[in-house]
């Protein structure tokens, strides 16, 4: 240990006095290089839930190969009289305008498909596809090419704004539109709230540390860690995605934690020693071991996400692992030069010991109350909503949300694909199959969660309206609809061997009761009841249901893995069982309080806000490791275990509370976002930091030493009294 300190001291002495200015220059160069050459724009496409290699996505890809079809944007146009000629003329002009946009393959509307409104109303196909049940609005179905629709959405919004009027209200929906809106919100929050959060972090640091030099060093180090982490991720071929857009704030917190404890140790050494010489070197050496183990715990915790099939969670695991290592390296290569430059405030360089208000109190009643509260809140985890509606990604009573809700109420907004086959393996191009599929069509339409259903029998019923169709068999009709002159439309609904057929469902998101996975299982049962077998199920609705399961598993099973890793590391650090167990119990308080409260308040836990629990637990892990190392240092001079904990708490409480306060202040800015998942992410972190403080400073010392020493002391006193 002494040899290592001598090496660090030699490096500090060898470094020129202007080393901190060189670090600032390098940070400035890094900011310029990243801003000029690296694309830090968050990217979201329709496949953001899973990658093509994921098992959950495999069925969706198989369906796309069997029944190739372009993505759809739904434009709902409401009016008091949708059967009137004026409405029809406006729909016709709007349809022609949309047809001329880039990446638009085709458009279907009352003016592009059926002959007129009356024809659409009589048609089994166009009635379902274009006319809302209340007959106060009709749909324009825009078929688009490619997965990246954000540029087209901007153009469609301009066209919609041009045609929108009091008696011609235009609303957009569909999976590509929702994805584009999520990306837009992420880009906005990534650009503005990350910068604002850094400013707030800095504003909260200055009054606590009372040093402009320390503030400059902390901001320079944290910004460097953020930019390096994102750059490494991009250079390795990974785009900034739906979760890694929040990676900048996570890396900031990871870096900041190292800096706070290093600075706190620097102040404590100055307080005890009363001189400035070698303060930075001693603080560096004192903080490095616990910081190293914090980095190991956090990086392994992120690495467990690499085993999860969901692409966003894997991306977060990869980016988080990189960010954890980069945060540690930046903290111990950049910041120490600023710490050497800084001068401790005169008020603390007094050579006298500082006393905290905690003293030697064990805080038994507050801890017991907190444990009871945790038990009660933990029961709320059973109510946790990890499968929120797509509508919950947007604020209520806003134009975007209102439009999505309108479309959702009148035909559904989330697509689901069902591929069926006859249970006996028979072909589906027979009259008997036609009749049974019609009954299945009606049964699916009667399900509360299903909006519109388009299928092979609906398509054939449309073909059956032809005057000559009376003379044709079902098989003949199918083959006619497969010909090029009819756009081979039947190939989108039945395979070449005529043994598998597609049912396209638009699912209703608002008012949904139960998980998507359960609803999909109900639809599978309906298919089987009508003599068919559900061969494949896919698209956005099913993928979201699968994602909900993985989010729940990552929040429960994933945190258990994190606790297991931390327990093993704590055993190495403490060389005992009691303290690691106390640390796991203390961490469980954070977990049960956060998730249980979310369950009771029915706060949606989506893929974006879910990692907030990991951030809070990661902060608690850092604080506990530093506190335990402080106990080890004080055990060298204190024979009594509880007194060593009291001294360690007296030494570290300012760092724990100061760090949590600054982090909560920075994350509080996310509550002002217009994107609800970002709001929820910020709120959970703010709430979690408060629990972290109590768990680290009150619960951990009592469970690790205070309770036992108090109990043993009373037992020894009772023995003396009796004997």
C-alpha positions, -999 to +999 in steps of 0.1 A: +000+000+000+028+024+009+046+016-023+015+024-043+012+057-025+048+066-032+042+060-070+011+082-069+031+109-050+059+107-075+034+112-104+019+142-087+053+158-081+065+151-116+034+167-131+038+204-139+018+230-119-002+239-150-014+203-155-051+212-148-050+237-177-038+210-200-067+188-188-091+217-196-076+221-230-079+183-237-116+184-225-123+214-248-107+195-278-128+164-270-160+185-269-151+200-303-141+166-319-172+148-307-195+177-317-179+178-352-174+142-361-197+120-339-234+115-345-250+117-311-286+118-324-308+091-307-322+067-333-355+048-329-371+026-356-400+001-356-377-027-345-364-009-314-380-035-291-358-064-304-331-070-330-336-094-359-316-121-341-338-122-309-361-152-305-390-129-296-386-111-330-383-143-350-420-149-355-425-113-367-397-117-392-412-150-404-446-133-409-429-105-429-413-131-452-445-151-457-467-120-461-446-091-472-463-058-466-452-021-461-456-002-429-487+019-424-494+054-411-531+060-403-546+095-409-580+099-394-601+128-408-633+136-388-661+158-400-698+163-392-707+149-426-683+124-441-708+114-467-710+148-483-694+159-516-673+187-500-657+162-476-650+138-505-633+166-525-611+175-495-602+138-490-593+135-527-571+166-526-554+154-494-549+119-509-532+133-540-509+155-519-498+126-498-492+103-529-466+127-541-444+125-509-412+106-510-412+070-496-450+068-500-458+036-518-496+038-520-525+056-504-560+041-496-589+064-488-625+071-498-611+087-529-585+059-536-601+025-534-639+024-533-660+042-558-675+066-533-687+067-497-718+046-503-697+019-520-673+019-491-701+016-466-715-015-484-680-031-488-669-056-462-633-045-468-635-007-472-660-004-444-636-020-419-605-003-433-617+032-439-649+041-420-650+046-382-678+029-363-694+063-354-693+073-391-680+107-382-645+101-395-627+081-422-591+068-425-564+075-450-540+045-450-505+056-461-483+027-471-446+036-467-413+020-476-385+015-452-383+015-414-371+051-409-403+073-411-393+104-391-386+126-422-419+115-438-438+122-406-425+158-406-439+162-442-472+146-433-476+169-404-470+199-427-497+185-451-521+179-423-516+214-409-523+228-444-557+209-447-567+209-410-599+229-403-627+232-378-649+208-399-620+187-412-600+176-383-569+155-391-552+132-367-522+109-372-515+074-358-499+041-366-467+024-354-443+045-376-458+077-364-456+067-327-419+056-332-411+090-349-427+109-320-408+088-294-375+097-313-385+133-315-390+135-277-358+116-270-338+140-292-353+170-275-347+157-240-312+144-249-301+178-262-318+201-238-324+183-205-290+167-204-273+202-208-297+217-182-292+189-158-254+194-160-259+231-153-281+223-123-256+197-110-229+224-112-251+250-095-257+226-066-220+217-063-207+252-058-225+260-024-216+225-011-179+225-020-174+263-020-146+261-046-147+272-082-117+251-089-133+219-077-165+228-096-145+233-128-127+200-123-159+180-116-177+194-146-147+188-169-143+153-157-180+144-159-184+159-194-153+140-206-166+107-193-200+113-210-185+122-244-159+094-243-186+068-234-209+079-261-180+081-287-168+046-279-203+032-282-207+049-316-172+038-328-181+002-320-211+005-344-239+010-318-263+039-324-277+059-295-311+042-289-342+045-268-324+037-235-288+048-242-302+083-248-303+085-210-267+071-207-253+106-205-270+113-172-261+078-159-224+083-168-225+117-151-238+102-119-213+073-120-184+098-125-197+123-100-199+096-073-162+090-075-154+127-074-177+135-044-160+108-022-125+118-033-133+154-025-148+145+008-118+125+018-096+155+007-115+178+030-114+153+059-076+150+056-073+187+055-094+190+086-073+165+105-039+175+093-043+212+089-019+215+059-022+214+022+008+194+012+000+160-005-037+164+002-047+154-033-023+124-033-036+111+001-072+116-010-065+098-043-050+068-025-077+067+002-105+067-024-091+045-051-097+011-035-134+016-027-140+033-060-124+003-078-148-021-061-177+002-068-167+002-105-165-037-104-200-040-089-217-015-112-200-028-144-210-064-135-245-052-128-248-036-162-231-066-178-260-089-166-283-069-190-263-083-219-280-116-213-315-101-218-331-107-252-346-072-255-323-050-277-328-018-257-318-035-224-288-051-241-277-017-255-280-002-220-260-030-206-233-026-232-232+012-229-235+011-191-205-013-188-184+010-210-196+041-191-188+026-157-152+019-167-147+052-185-162+071-155-136+054-132-107+061-156-117+098-161-122+103-123-087+091-115-068+106-145-084+140-150-099+152-116-068+147-093-050+175-111-078+199-103-079+186-067-041+194-065-049+228-078-077+235-053-072+250-019-093+238+011-115+265+027-099+282+057-128+271+078-119+235+076-081+237+078-081+241+115-064+209+127-094+200+149-119+172+145-153+179+131-183+164+146-215+154+128-250+158+143-254+120+142-230+113+170-233+078+185-271+075+182-284+042+168-317+057+155-336+025+163-372+039+162-367+056+127-350+024+113-378+002+126-404+026+112-386+025+078-384-013+078-421-015+085-429+011+058-407-009+034-426-041+041-459-023+035-447-007+003-431-039-009-466-054-012-473-029-039-448-047-062-476-071-070-494-041-087-465-030-107-475-021-143-447-031-165-469-033-196-482+002-201-502+014-231-484+031-260-506+061-251-487+063-218-456+074-237-474+108-244-489+134-221-527+135-219-548+164-232-522+173-258-527+172-296-505+142-301-521+121-274-556+132-283-551+121-319-538+087-310-566+082-285-592+092-312-578+067-337-574+041-310-611+044-299-623+041-335-605+010-348-574+005-327-539+018-330-515-011-323-510-038-350-510-075-343-506-102-369-521-137-366-511-164-390-535-194-388-537-229-403-564-255-403-561-278-373-564-308-396-538-295-420-564-289-448-562-262-474-580-229-468-592-223-503-625-242-498-660-230-491-660-248-457-628-230-447-643-197-459-673-201-436-652-211-406-629-182-411-658-158-412-669-171-379-634-166-366-634-131-380-666-122-361-653-138-329-621-117-331-640-085-338-661-092-307-631-093-284-630-062-262-593-055-270-596-058-308-605-029-330-604-036-368-597-070-383-588-074-420-584-110-433-587-133-462-625-139-459-630-101-458-609-097-489-628-126-507-661-111-496-650-079-514-642-099-545-675-117-542-693-084-548-684-086-585-714-095-607-695-125-622-683-138-588-715-158-584-702-183-610-667-186-594-656-210-567-638-199-536-606-214-549-610-196-582-616-163-565-584-167-545-564-175-576-578-144-594-568-122-565-533-136-566-528-123-602-506-092-610-536-073-624-551-073-589-518-063-573-514-099-560-534-087-530-543-123-519-506-131-514-506-107-485-532-129-468-526-165-479-495-186-486-488-201-521-498-236-508-530-222-495-525-237-460-518-206-439-537-173-438-531-139-422-554-120-400-544-083-395-557-069-362-555-033-349-556-036-311-572-011-288-547+003-263-570+027-242-588+010-213-569-022-217-572-045-187-545-071-183-512-077-199-508-079-237-493-114-234-525-126-217-547-110-243-527-126-271-531-160-254-569-153-253-568-147-291-549-179-296-576-197-277-603-182-299-585-193-330-583-229-316-620-229-307-629-223-344-608-253-356-576-235-365-541-234-351-523-201-345-490-208-363-473-174-359-481-142-339-462-110-344-459-072-348-458-043-324-485-054-300-471-089-294-435-075-292-445-050-265-461-079-246-428-098-247-409-067-238-431-062-207-421-096-195-384-088-200-387-054-182-403-071-153-377-098-152-349-072-154-364-053-125-368-084-103-345-111-114-319-087-128-317-068-094-314-102-077-283-109-098-270-075-090-275-081-052-258-115-056-228-099-073-227-072-047-229-097-018-199-116-032-179-084-036-189-072-001-176-106+013-142-099-003-141-063+011-154-070+046-142-106+051-173-112+072-209-123+066-228-099+089-219-067+070-227-080+035-261-093+048-267-059+063-258-042+030-282-064+010-310-057+034-303-020+032-303-022-006-336-041-005-351-011+011-344+010-020-358-017-042-390-024-024-398+013-016-393+024-052-410-004-070-438-008-044-446+029-044-448+028-082-472-002-079-495+016-054-496+048-074-501+029-107-471+046-122-464+030-156-429+013-156-419+014-193-387+004-210-373+040-206-381+046-169-374+011-156-335+016-154-341+043-128-342+016-101-307+004-112-294+040-111-306+045-075-293+011-064-260+018-081-257+051-061-265+033-029-239+006-036-212+034-041-221+051-008-222+018+012-188+006-002-171+039+007-187+038+042-175+002+047-139+012+037-141+041+062-151+015+089-120-006+080-097+025+083-112+034+117-110-002+130-072+003+131-077+028+159-110+018+174-114-016+192-151-012+196-170-021+163-198+004+169-174+033+175-157+025+143-190+027+125-198+060+143-164+074+132-169+062+096-204+077+095-190+110+109-164+109+082-186+101+052-221+115+059-214+148+042-203+130+010-234+107+011-259+135+016-242+160-006-239+135-035-276+125-032-287+161-029-268+172-060-279+141-080-316+146-070-314+183-080-300+174-114-325+146-121-354+168-109-352+188-142-365+157-160-398+162-144-403+192-166-401+171-198-430+167-222-421+131-225-438+111-197-412+082-196-384+108-190-405+124-163-410+091-146-373+083-149-365+116-131-391+112-104-380+077-095-344+088-092-353+117-070-374+095-047-347+067-047-319+091-036-339+099-005-342+062+004-305+057-004-295+083+023-316+066+050-305+031+040-268+040+040-265+062+071-292+048+093-301+012+084-267-002+074-247+009+106-275-004+129-279-038+112-241-042+108-230-032+142-253-011+163-280-037+169-256-064+178-233-044+200-263-030+218-278-064+223-245-080+234-239-050+258-273-055+274-267-092+276-233-087+294-249-061+317-276-086+326-251-113+333-231-091+356-263-081+374-274-117+379-241-131+388 
